[in-house]
Amino acid sequence: MIDIKENPDFLNSFLQYSTVILNKSKNSIKEYNYDLSNFFKFMSNHLGYTSEKDLKNVDIHSLDIDFLKKIELEDIHSYLYYLKDTFNSKPATIARKASTIRVFFSYITNKEKALEINPAQNLESPKLDKRQPKYLTLEESKKLLDVTLNNDKRNSERDFAIITLFLNCGMRLSELVSINITDIQFDDCKMTVIGKGNKERTIYLNNACMKAIKQYIATRPPKDKIKKEDENALFISERLERISKRTVQYVVEKELQKAGLDTKKYSTHKLRHTAATLMYQYGNVDIRALQELLGHESIATTEIYTHVANVQVRDAVERNPLSEG
């Protein structure tokens, strides 16, 4: 929970704007609050507002706009260096915090009109190495599904449905555990999920998904046995409540082990990468369509899956009828 009494007014104003106008999720608001409160604590010390060295103990609730007016670009650079030097923060972490600072100062300058000059206007982010996503091959994916399908244990239908949805739909872990039965339109073979930023999107279900879901529902605990608040949840745990993220992670890890796959290399999120990669590699999916399917806000995020395009391009060149020379 965020204790707004510990925040300066300008931070609470920004959080309210982000919640109501930008429709940011609770997790995003928590991240904004954490990142910015730490930034202001550092600045309070950096600019001589306090002599307290332990930032955890710095009181920022009484800071005002005059404090913000003293912050310059080089001060922000000092904070980012502090993150790198003190915590050995990774470039991706520093880039995220820099982005939050930019968003905040843009709000204060352009929306609140509290500052004449935006100190973060020319703030750059660290250059990030473009990492290719780890994913299962088609053969490994089939092996994982086969191992999960042929289990004779309890919850085998549920676990198979979970793996099937991950590998076919590319959904996030948070989206999967949040699925309600009423979200599924069985006649139209599609369902609605709530993704990042509380954004709703439609996921279309192929034959494999529909079959797995129906087989699981046939074995799902009866409604009157499930906890009242979770009786509409699709996936139910042995505690007869909505399945938790940790339980799903455990299920995936266990099935990966049975398939002989490296659990240090693969996870629920890697199954999302796998679905995206296989669709792009074998399904001839347009990158914009893939962006919508995965619920990515930026096309740049989706472009990591075009790493397979190099293989396809090479193959296309080799198939050129003039290639023999």
C-alpha positions in Angstrom: 0.0 0.0 0.0 1.1 3.6 -0.7 1.1 5.9 2.3 0.3 9.2 0.6 1.1 11.0 3.9 4.8 10.3 3.3 4.7 11.9 -0.2 5.0 15.5 -1.1 1.8 17.0 -2.7 3.3 17.2 -6.2 4.0 13.4 -6.1 0.5 12.5 -5.0 -0.9 14.8 -7.7 1.1 12.9 -10.3 0.0 9.5 -9.0 -3.7 10.6 -9.1 -3.3 11.9 -12.6 -1.6 8.6 -13.7 -4.4 6.6 -12.1 -7.4 8.5 -13.3 -6.3 10.0 -16.6 -3.6 7.7 -17.8 -5.5 4.6 -16.4 -2.3 3.1 -15.1 -2.5 -0.2 -13.2 -2.0 -0.5 -9.4 1.4 -2.1 -10.0 2.5 0.8 -12.3 1.4 3.3 -9.6 3.4 1.5 -7.0 6.4 1.5 -9.3 6.0 5.2 -10.0 5.7 5.9 -6.2 8.7 3.8 -5.3 11.0 5.2 -8.1 10.0 8.8 -7.6 10.1 8.8 -3.8 13.6 7.4 -3.9 14.6 9.9 -6.5 13.3 12.8 -4.3 15.0 11.4 -1.2 18.3 11.3 -3.1 17.7 14.8 -4.4 16.9 16.1 -1.0 20.3 14.9 0.2 22.1 15.9 -3.0 20.7 19.5 -2.9 21.4 20.0 0.8 17.8 19.8 2.1 18.9 17.1 4.6 22.1 15.7 6.0 20.6 12.2 6.5 22.8 9.7 4.6 20.4 6.8 4.8 17.8 7.5 2.2 15.3 5.3 3.9 15.1 7.8 6.7 14.8 10.9 4.6 11.5 12.7 5.1 10.2 14.2 1.8 6.5 14.9 2.6 7.0 18.7 3.0 9.0 19.3 -0.2 7.3 21.8 -2.5 7.6 23.1 -6.1 10.5 25.3 -5.2 12.4 22.1 -4.5 11.7 20.9 -8.0 12.8 24.1 -9.5 16.3 23.5 -8.2 16.7 20.2 -10.0 18.7 20.3 -13.2 19.7 17.7 -15.8 23.1 17.1 -14.2 21.4 16.4 -10.9 19.3 13.7 -12.5 22.5 12.3 -14.1 24.0 12.2 -10.6 21.0 10.1 -9.4 21.3 7.6 -12.3 25.1 7.3 -11.6 24.3 6.7 -7.9 22.0 3.8 -8.9 24.8 2.3 -11.0 27.6 2.9 -8.6 25.8 2.0 -5.3 23.5 -0.8 -6.4 25.1 -1.9 -9.7 21.7 -1.4 -11.3 21.4 -2.8 -14.8 20.9 -0.6 -17.8 17.3 -1.8 -18.2 16.6 -0.8 -14.6 18.2 2.6 -15.0 16.3 3.2 -18.3 13.0 2.4 -16.6 13.7 4.8 -13.7 14.8 7.5 -16.2 11.6 7.0 -18.1 9.6 7.5 -14.9 11.5 10.7 -14.1 10.8 12.0 -17.7 7.1 11.2 -17.4 6.8 13.0 -14.0 8.6 16.2 -15.1 6.6 16.3 -18.3 3.4 16.2 -16.2 4.7 18.9 -13.8 5.8 21.1 -16.6 3.1 20.7 -19.2 0.0 19.7 -17.2 0.5 21.4 -13.9 2.4 24.4 -15.4 4.5 24.4 -12.2 7.8 24.6 -14.0 8.9 26.8 -16.8 11.8 24.5 -17.8 11.6 20.8 -17.8 15.0 19.5 -16.5 14.4 16.0 -17.8 13.5 17.1 -21.4 16.8 16.1 -22.8 17.4 13.1 -20.4 18.7 10.1 -22.3 18.4 6.5 -21.3 21.3 4.0 -21.3 21.7 2.1 -24.5 20.3 -1.4 -24.0 21.7 -4.5 -25.5 19.1 -6.1 -27.8 18.8 -9.6 -26.2 17.2 -12.3 -28.2 14.3 -13.9 -26.3 14.8 -17.5 -25.1 12.2 -19.8 -26.4 11.4 -23.5 -26.9 11.8 -24.9 -30.4 8.8 -26.5 -32.1 10.0 -29.9 -31.2 10.6 -29.0 -27.5 7.1 -27.4 -27.4 5.5 -30.6 -28.7 7.5 -32.6 -26.2 6.3 -30.4 -23.3 2.7 -30.7 -24.4 3.0 -34.5 -24.9 4.5 -35.0 -21.4 1.8 -32.8 -19.8 -1.0 -34.5 -21.7 0.1 -38.1 -20.7 0.3 -37.5 -17.0 -2.0 -39.7 -14.9 -1.8 -37.4 -11.9 -4.4 -35.1 -10.4 -5.0 -31.9 -12.2 -3.5 -33.2 -15.4 -6.4 -31.7 -17.5 -5.9 -28.4 -15.8 -2.2 -28.4 -16.2 -2.4 -29.4 -19.8 -4.9 -26.5 -20.5 -2.5 -24.1 -18.8 0.5 -25.2 -20.9 -1.7 -25.2 -24.1 -2.8 -21.6 -23.5 0.7 -20.4 -22.8 2.1 -22.0 -26.0 -0.8 -21.1 -28.3 -1.9 -17.7 -27.1 1.3 -16.0 -25.7 -0.5 -14.6 -22.7 1.1 -13.3 -19.6 1.0 -15.2 -16.3 -1.1 -12.5 -14.7 -3.6 -12.7 -17.6 -3.9 -16.5 -17.3 -4.6 -16.6 -13.6 -7.2 -13.9 -14.0 -9.3 -15.7 -16.6 -13.0 -16.1 -15.7 -15.2 -18.7 -17.4 -17.5 -15.8 -18.4 -14.6 -14.2 -20.3 -14.7 -17.1 -22.8 -17.1 -17.0 -25.7 -17.2 -20.6 -26.6 -19.4 -20.2 -29.7 -17.0 -17.7 -31.2 -13.8 -19.4 -29.9 -12.3 -16.3 -28.2 -11.9 -14.7 -24.8 -11.2 -11.4 -23.3 -8.2 -10.8 -21.0 -7.1 -7.7 -19.0 -3.4 -7.0 -19.8 -1.0 -4.4 -18.6 -2.4 -1.0 -17.8 -5.9 -2.5 -17.4 -6.1 -2.7 -21.2 -8.7 -5.2 -22.4 -7.9 -7.3 -25.5 -9.4 -10.2 -27.3 -7.5 -13.5 -27.7 -8.7 -16.0 -30.3 -8.7 -19.6 -29.4 -7.7 -22.3 -31.8 -8.9 -25.9 -31.8 -6.1 -27.1 -29.4 -7.1 -24.4 -26.9 -10.8 -25.0 -27.1 -10.4 -28.8 -26.7 -8.0 -28.4 -23.7 -10.3 -25.9 -22.0 -13.4 -28.0 -22.5 -11.7 -31.2 -21.3 -10.5 -29.3 -18.2 -13.9 -27.8 -17.4 -15.4 -31.3 -17.5 -13.1 -32.2 -14.6 -13.1 -28.8 -12.8 -14.4 -28.9 -9.2 -18.1 -28.3 -9.0 -19.2 -24.7 -8.4 -20.6 -25.3 -5.0 -17.3 -26.6 -3.7 -15.3 -23.5 -4.8 -14.8 -20.5 -2.6 -17.7 -18.0 -3.3 -15.5 -15.2 -4.5 -13.6 -17.5 -7.0 -16.4 -19.6 -8.3 -16.2 -17.9 -11.7 -12.4 -18.4 -12.0 -11.4 -20.7 -14.8 -8.4 -22.3 -13.2 -8.9 -23.6 -9.7 -6.3 -24.8 -7.2 -6.5 -27.7 -4.8 -7.5 -25.2 -2.1 -10.7 -24.7 -4.2 -9.9 -21.1 -5.0 -8.5 -19.2 -8.0 -5.1 -20.6 -8.9 -2.2 -18.4 -7.8 0.7 -17.2 -10.0 3.2 -19.2 -7.9 1.2 -22.4 -8.4 1.2 -21.9 -12.1 4.9 -21.3 -12.0 5.3 -24.5 -10.1 3.2 -26.5 -12.6 5.2 -25.2 -15.5 8.5 -25.8 -13.8 7.5 -29.4 -13.0 6.3 -30.2 -16.5 9.5 -28.6 -18.0 11.6 -30.9 -15.8 9.6 -34.0 -16.9 10.2 -33.0 -20.5 13.9 -32.8 -19.8 14.1 -29.0 -20.4 16.3 -26.6 -18.4 14.1 -24.8 -15.8 16.9 -22.3 -15.3 16.6 -21.3 -18.9 12.8 -21.6 -19.3 9.8 -20.3 -17.4 6.2 -19.2 -17.8 7.4 -16.0 -19.5 9.6 -18.0 -21.8 6.5 -19.9 -22.9 5.0 -16.5 -23.9 8.1 -15.9 -25.9 7.8 -19.3 -27.5 4.2 -18.7 -28.6 5.2 -15.4 -30.2 8.3 -16.8 -31.9 6.5 -19.9 -33.3 3.6 -17.7 -34.6 6.0 -15.4 -36.3 8.3 -18.2 -37.6 5.6 -20.6 -38.8 2.4 -18.7 -39.0 3.5 -15.9 -41.4 2.0 -13.4 -38.9 2.3 -9.7 -39.5 4.3 -7.9 -36.8 1.4 -5.5 -36.2 -1.0 -8.4 -35.7 1.5 -10.0 -33.3 1.8 -6.7 -31.4 -2.0 -6.7 -30.9 -2.1 -10.3 -30.0 0.6 -10.0 -27.3 -0.8 -6.7 -26.0 2.4 -4.7 -26.5 2.0 -1.0 -26.2 5.1 -0.3 -28.4 5.9 -2.1 -31.7 9.6 -1.9 -30.6 8.8 -4.5 -27.9 7.3 -6.9 -30.4 10.3 -6.5 -32.8 12.4 -8.7 -30.6 10.6 -11.7 -32.2 11.8 -10.7 -35.7 15.1 -12.4 -34.8 13.9 -15.4 -36.7 13.5 -13.3 -39.8 17.2 -13.5 -40.5 16.8 -17.3 -40.9 13.9 -16.8 -43.2 15.7 -14.2 -45.3 18.7 -16.5 -45.7 16.4 -19.3 -46.7 14.6 -17.1 -49.2 17.9 -16.1 -50.8 19.0 -19.8 -51.0 15.7 -20.6 -52.7 16.2 -18.0 -55.4 16.2 -19.9 -58.7 19.4 -18.0 -59.7 21.2 -19.1 -56.5 23.3 -21.9 -58.1 25.2 -19.4 -60.3 
